């Protein structure tokens, strides 16, 4: 069967043509969000597809273009998402907003990270803030006398390979918040540990 004949015999179905138990919104309501695939969740955000492509299929294409990685997708801007056919400004804004909310959710201090006693705890606290960043950043964690976290603050953002840090800014932040201790945190987007 030729491709044209195949497409005529089996035209793509819109989500509203799917069985109700297969539709992402209905599945979320019935089974909970944790039981949906990333494509289904992204499809719900997208809302509607384009001719011959459902919102879920469009989500699959977007995810595939980002190596099926939400981490990679979270780095994309509205302008970059507009390059996908079927993604207009409103849909791109929704996707970028959802990705940012996910990042911010992870920025809240978990109970286990209220106190810093090791580099492993520092990493656990900061990885959601710095993982996937494409530019170098420098942050400080301000601590009280019991090594409990007072505040986590960004100090500088740089380019692909450097960022500048003024020690006076660091000490001013520490003094302004009455910190007894500080932890300095810096990323290397290229993955180098040196």
Residue pairs with C-beta under 8 A, 6 or more apart in sequence:
1 9
11 52
12 52
12 53
12 54
12 57
13 54
14 49
14 54
15 23
15 24
15 43
15 49
15 54
15 55
15 56
16 23
20 26
21 27
21 30
24 36
24 40
24 41
24 43
24 44
24 55
24 56
25 44
27 35
27 36
27 40
28 36
28 40
28 41
28 44
33 41
36 44
38 59
38 63
38 68
38 70
39 56
39 59
39 60
39 63
40 56
40 59
41 59
42 59
42 62
42 63
42 95
43 54
43 55
43 56
43 57
43 58
43 59
44 55
45 59
45 91
45 94
45 95
45 98
46 55
46 58
46 59
46 86
46 87
46 91
46 94
46 95
47 55
47 91
47 94
48 55
49 55
49 56
49 57
49 58
49 86
50 58
50 85
50 86
53 61
53 86
58 84
58 86
58 87
61 84
62 73
62 81
62 84
62 87
63 69
63 70
63 73
65 84
66 72
66 73
66 76
70 99
70 102
71 131
71 132
72 132
73 95
73 99
74 99
74 102
74 103
74 132
75 132
75 134
76 95
76 96
76 99
77 96
78 89
78 92
78 93
78 96
79 92
81 87
81 91
81 92
81 95
81 96
82 88
82 89
82 92
87 95
103 128
103 129
106 128
106 129
107 128
107 129
107 152
109 125
109 149
109 152
112 121
113 121
113 124
113 125
113 149
114 148
114 149
115 121
115 146
115 147
115 148
115 149
116 122
116 125
116 141
116 143
116 147
116 149
116 183
117 147
122 141
122 183
122 185
125 141
125 149
125 152
126 139
126 141
126 152
126 185
129 139
129 152
130 137
130 139
130 185
130 187
133 187
133 189
134 160
134 189
135 157
135 158
135 159
135 160
135 163
135 189
136 157
136 158
136 159
136 160
136 161
136 162
136 163
136 186
136 187
136 188
136 189
137 154
137 156
137 157
137 158
137 163
137 186
137 187
138 154
138 155
138 156
138 157
138 158
138 163
138 165
138 184
138 185
138 186
139 152
139 153
139 154
139 155
139 184
139 185
139 186
140 152
140 153
140 155
140 170
140 173
140 174
140 182
140 183
140 184
140 185
141 149
141 151
141 152
141 182
141 183
141 185
142 149
142 150
142 151
142 152
142 153
142 173
142 174
142 177
142 179
142 181
142 182
143 149
143 150
143 179
143 180
143 181
143 182
143 183
144 150
144 178
144 179
144 180
144 181
145 180
145 181
147 181
150 177
150 178
150 179
151 177
151 179
153 173
155 165
155 169
155 170
155 173
156 163
156 164
156 165
156 166
156 169
157 163
158 164
160 189
160 190
161 190
163 186
170 182
170 184
173 179
174 182
